[in-house]
Amino acid sequence: NFAVLIFTGENKYKLGSVHPRENVIHELGLFQGRLDFNKAIILLEKGTRYFSNIDGIQQIRFSKNNIKTTFGDVVATIKREFGKMSSR
C-alpha cells in the first residue's frame, strides 16, 4: 500500500495565499497513520502554503502546472519502499 497526495493551491484565502484543499490535508494524516510516513508522500506545488509539521516528511515539490517533473522521484520512492519490504 502506498499513497501519493497532491497539494496544489486550490483554496485561495483573502490575503492572497493559496492552500491545499482541507480534505487532502485530512487524508494525509489518515494515510500516514495507516501506512507510515514513508508510504504517504506529498507532491507539493511550489507557492502553495503548507503547515510546518510536514517539514521532514517525504515531499516532492513541483512548479505550477508541471507535476510531470515529479514522476521519476515518485517511482524511485515507491521502488525504495517496496524494496525494503522484499528484503525482510
Backbone bond lengths (Angstrom), bond angles and torsions (degrees), N, CA, C in turn:
res aa  C-N    CA-C-N  psi(-1)  N-CA   C-N-CA  omega(-1)  CA-C   N-CA-C  phi
1 N - - - 1.457 - - 1.519 109.46 -
2 F 1.306 114.44 142.56 1.461 120.49 -176.58 1.523 108.17 -156.96
3 A 1.323 118.11 141.71 1.466 121.75 178.98 1.522 110.02 -124.58
4 V 1.312 115.54 137.30 1.462 122.34 173.00 1.517 106.04 -120.83
5 L 1.324 116.63 118.29 1.464 121.79 -178.22 1.518 108.85 -111.62
6 I 1.299 116.38 130.96 1.458 121.66 -175.04 1.523 109.01 -103.51
7 F 1.318 114.89 114.42 1.468 122.04 179.12 1.524 108.24 -99.70
8 T 1.321 116.54 102.52 1.463 121.65 175.14 1.522 108.67 -116.78
9 G 1.308 116.57 163.03 1.458 121.93 -178.43 1.517 112.61 -79.06
10 E 1.312 116.81 70.00 1.464 121.64 -178.33 1.523 112.62 -83.28
11 N 1.320 117.47 -36.33 1.461 121.37 -178.34 1.523 109.44 -97.38
12 K 1.320 115.53 120.88 1.454 120.80 179.85 1.527 109.26 -102.23
13 Y 1.334 116.37 129.13 1.454 121.68 -178.89 1.521 109.64 -98.16
14 K 1.323 116.03 163.07 1.466 122.20 -174.62 1.523 113.63 -56.28
15 L 1.308 117.36 -35.29 1.463 120.43 -177.62 1.528 112.71 -82.44
16 G 1.330 116.90 4.33 1.457 120.69 175.39 1.516 116.08 98.78
17 S 1.319 117.38 -8.57 1.463 118.73 179.47 1.532 110.16 -77.08
18 V 1.326 115.29 153.60 1.463 120.89 178.09 1.527 108.62 -118.32
19 H 1.319 115.23 143.47 1.457 122.17 -174.58 1.523 109.81 -133.91
20 P 1.333 116.59 157.02 1.472 118.59 173.68 1.531 109.44 -68.92
21 R 1.309 115.94 159.98 1.461 120.00 176.73 1.521 109.71 -62.87
22 E 1.323 115.35 142.86 1.457 120.64 -176.63 1.532 112.26 -62.78
23 N 1.326 117.69 -34.37 1.464 118.64 179.87 1.528 111.40 -66.52
24 V 1.328 117.88 -30.84 1.470 120.51 178.23 1.529 109.47 -71.20
25 I 1.316 116.98 -38.76 1.465 120.71 176.78 1.531 109.40 -62.29
26 H 1.320 116.38 -43.85 1.462 121.12 178.32 1.531 110.89 -61.56
27 E 1.319 116.40 -45.21 1.461 120.74 -179.48 1.526 111.82 -63.41
28 L 1.329 117.15 -33.95 1.458 120.06 176.07 1.522 110.02 -56.66
29 G 1.317 117.01 -47.88 1.459 120.74 179.19 1.517 112.27 -61.11
30 L 1.324 116.51 -41.17 1.459 120.30 178.69 1.529 111.30 -62.22
31 F 1.326 116.41 -47.30 1.461 120.21 -178.75 1.523 111.75 -67.66
32 Q 1.319 117.47 -38.65 1.462 119.47 178.19 1.523 110.41 -62.85
33 G 1.316 116.44 -41.05 1.452 120.39 179.48 1.521 112.45 -67.84
34 R 1.294 117.06 -35.79 1.467 121.70 -176.87 1.535 112.62 -84.76
35 L 1.334 116.53 -41.10 1.464 120.56 -171.56 1.523 114.42 -102.40
36 D 1.304 118.44 -27.84 1.460 125.93 -175.07 1.531 107.48 110.41
37 F 1.293 116.35 158.14 1.462 121.39 -177.10 1.521 112.84 -65.07
38 N 1.318 118.35 -33.16 1.461 120.94 -178.25 1.518 113.64 -77.42
39 K 1.315 116.82 -12.04 1.460 119.76 -178.73 1.524 112.28 -111.14
40 A 1.313 116.64 13.66 1.461 122.42 173.46 1.518 106.70 -133.32
41 I 1.328 116.18 91.02 1.462 119.54 -174.88 1.530 110.43 -98.91
42 I 1.309 113.81 155.43 1.457 121.78 -178.89 1.517 108.83 -109.84
43 L 1.322 116.32 131.12 1.456 121.72 166.91 1.515 104.88 -100.15
44 L 1.320 117.05 112.66 1.461 122.48 -171.23 1.520 110.84 -111.06
45 E 1.317 115.48 117.30 1.460 121.19 177.76 1.529 109.31 -71.35
46 K 1.322 116.29 127.59 1.464 120.83 179.61 1.527 109.55 -58.16
47 G 1.327 115.32 139.45 1.462 121.33 -178.69 1.521 113.20 92.46
48 T 1.322 116.60 -9.53 1.456 120.81 178.32 1.522 108.59 -87.93
49 R 1.321 116.27 128.73 1.459 120.42 178.89 1.517 109.06 -68.03
50 Y 1.288 116.60 145.04 1.457 121.26 176.87 1.513 108.58 -139.35
51 F 1.289 116.59 165.18 1.450 120.99 -178.49 1.523 109.33 -88.19
52 S 1.316 116.51 148.54 1.466 121.43 -169.62 1.522 113.85 -65.66
53 N 1.313 119.22 -22.92 1.460 118.11 -176.05 1.525 113.39 -79.95
54 I 1.331 119.29 7.22 1.467 118.98 170.27 1.523 111.32 -95.96
55 D 1.330 117.38 -1.45 1.464 119.47 173.21 1.528 107.98 -62.46
56 G 1.305 116.36 133.55 1.453 120.60 -178.92 1.516 113.81 88.68
57 I 1.315 117.54 -7.41 1.461 121.93 177.13 1.524 107.39 -93.62
58 Q 1.317 115.97 150.12 1.463 121.29 -179.18 1.526 109.98 -53.50
59 Q 1.310 116.52 112.12 1.459 120.98 176.00 1.520 109.84 -142.35
60 I 1.308 114.32 144.60 1.453 121.56 178.92 1.523 106.11 -124.34
61 R 1.318 116.42 124.10 1.464 120.44 -175.96 1.523 110.75 -98.10
62 F 1.324 114.24 148.79 1.465 120.21 178.70 1.518 109.20 -144.34
63 S 1.335 115.62 153.43 1.459 119.74 178.59 1.527 109.76 -80.62
64 K 1.316 115.36 158.32 1.463 121.94 -175.55 1.532 110.75 -52.19
65 N 1.322 115.28 134.08 1.471 123.99 178.89 1.527 113.50 60.79
66 N 1.331 117.07 26.08 1.457 119.66 -178.53 1.529 111.29 -137.37
67 I 1.316 115.98 43.53 1.468 121.01 -176.58 1.528 111.66 -64.45
68 K 1.322 117.07 -24.02 1.465 119.62 -177.62 1.529 112.55 -60.49
69 T 1.320 117.79 -20.66 1.465 120.09 178.51 1.527 111.79 -68.47
70 T 1.319 117.69 -14.83 1.471 121.18 -179.05 1.521 113.27 -87.49
71 F 1.315 118.21 -14.02 1.463 120.97 -170.16 1.524 113.34 -57.82
72 G 1.310 117.78 -43.33 1.465 120.70 179.50 1.520 111.59 -62.81
73 D 1.335 117.05 -42.05 1.464 120.92 178.33 1.525 111.62 -66.49
74 V 1.338 116.55 -37.56 1.466 120.13 178.32 1.525 109.91 -63.63
75 V 1.318 116.81 -47.28 1.466 120.67 179.62 1.530 110.29 -61.48
76 A 1.316 117.52 -43.01 1.466 120.98 179.58 1.531 110.93 -62.67
77 T 1.323 117.22 -39.49 1.460 121.03 179.15 1.521 110.96 -66.10
78 I 1.313 116.66 -43.58 1.468 120.47 178.54 1.530 110.11 -62.49
79 K 1.320 117.07 -45.43 1.469 120.29 178.81 1.525 111.10 -60.23
80 R 1.326 116.11 -42.29 1.463 120.30 179.48 1.527 110.94 -61.82
81 E 1.311 117.07 -47.48 1.461 120.72 -176.67 1.525 112.30 -68.52
82 F 1.304 117.63 -41.08 1.453 119.76 179.62 1.519 111.53 -76.49
83 G 1.321 117.16 -24.27 1.459 120.53 173.59 1.516 110.82 -66.93
84 K 1.338 117.05 -35.58 1.456 121.26 176.50 1.528 110.40 -62.22
85 M 1.329 116.17 -37.82 1.460 120.33 -177.63 1.529 111.04 -69.02
86 S 1.332 117.15 -39.33 1.461 119.29 -177.00 1.517 113.07 -73.22
87 S 1.332 116.74 -18.57 1.460 119.26 -179.46 1.525 112.45 -87.35
88 R 1.311 116.98 -1.32 1.478 120.71 179.50 1.482 112.20 -79.41
